[in-house]
Amino acid sequence: MLAATFMALLDVFIVNVAAPTIGSELHASGAELQLVVAGYTITYSVLLITGARLGDRYGHGRVHLVGMGLFTAASLACGLAQGAPELIAFRLVQGIGSAVMIPQVLSLIQRNFVGEARVKALGAYSAVLAVGAVAGQILGGVLVSADLFGTGWRPVFLVNVPVGVVLLIVGRRVLPRDHGGERRRGLDLPGLVLLGAAVSLFTVPLVLGQEEDWPLWSWPSLAAAAVLFTVFCAYEARLARRGGDPLIAPRVLRHPGMGLAVLRIMAVMAVNGGFLFVLTLHVQGGLGYSALRAGLTFAPTAVVFGLVGLTWRRWPAAWQRALTPAGFLITALSVAGVGLALEGGGDGGVWAHVAYACVGVGLALAFSPTLTRALATVRPEDAADASGLLATVTQLGQLTGVAAFGTLFLNRLESLGAFEAYTSAEALSACMFALAGTAAVGAVSGLVLRRR
């Protein structure tokens, strides 16, 4: 399950590095290239909750394998695509496969692990989320640079095929394929349509708006998304009162701490997404790093995130309640430290690497305990709803961070003039302090919870 999660997350980031080569070889326009990169993310985000419900209805293990098969087949088709329109279409299908496959992971963890075993599994899941993002940047750089057998960008997709086949073979042996719930709930098609439309209207401007300089259509789209989210919530509440099967059971949203967990996960993933994106822009554009070196820049963050995510439960019991606010506070100080270390257009030396590692500590403490506690007491029959909700919030948080802080970086850079190391560092500094402010909001929310 974690290998599948890693592979799906890898594909969010690996194509970024290959995009210039894809554009050159397929003669793709700017808009086509954007859709090659973003199409996967759009369908993935929109259909996560739908995928969770399918697992609840037909069996999480079985649906996970169906999603894996679709993802693997789409990866092969992407690697063999002869033109940009084909590649865009197959990337959309790849995102659908991920959306069917990934929500089952948290659901299977919820249903098959208890107590300390569940905590360990969720810690490993959190670690994979961090490592996959960085591995995508590194592996993409390695594969494109290697130009295996003259295939250029194609291995960034084809590498999924043998891994997917192995996971399908192993998965058929080890994953439960029976239905885990007491009864098969309906699919709530009106709810699916409302939520899908709302997430689409929210996601598409976030993914494409910044590259298109936030065209006029993007703002009505975001406003319409807010309206549809409201309509969706009202419809779901009404359906639950009538004894129907809402897409997200209201009792999951009312679960103690779930609302605050959603806020925290949204905040920490926005900081994570924004930090990775703007720092990549700076080190590749401003400092001239290669794609591989840029990916390796994030290695301290990813490694420390993984280690902390796997070990925080072993820390003294007296610390446990303070970990989440402390994590946000460490994140705030660390991202500000990155901005200060890279001031003036230098590489920051050892202090920059110390700050990168501290960012990993802070993000892990803000994310892993929040996710674990949010799911720890959710009833097994609500596992699919909670998993789909938190997986979607995680993805939307990342997209929001990339859009908001990426726009801030590029606007600040434009106001400063030429894209040089010094001006890029100035823009980065503004973003890092804005990220620190966002993390501080998460710290305050944690302190409020403690007082209650």
Buried (B, 14 or more C-beta within 10 A) or exposed (E): BBBBBBBBBBBBBBBBBBBEBBBEEBEBEEEBBBBBBBBBBBBBBBBBBBBBBBBBBBBBBBBBBBBBBBBBBBBBBBBEBEEBBBBBBBBBBBBBBBBBBBBBBBBBBBBBBEEEEBBBBBBBBBBBBBBBBBBBBBBBBBBBEEEEEEEBBBBBBBBBBEBBBEBBEEBEEEBBBEBBBEEEBEBBEBBBEBBBBBBBBBBBBBBBBBBEEBEEEBEEBBEBBEEBBEBBBEBBEEBBEEEBBBBBBBBBBEBEBBEBBBBBBBBBBBBBBBBBBBBBBBBBBBBEBEBBBBBBBBBBBBBBBBBBBBEBBEEEEEEEBBBBBBBBBBBBBBBBBBBBBBBEBEEBEEEBBBBBBBBBBBBBBBBBBBBBBBBBEBEBBBBBBBBBBBBBBBBBBBBBBBBBBBBBBBBBBEEBEEBBBEBBBBBBBBBBBBBBEBBBBBBEBBBEBEEE
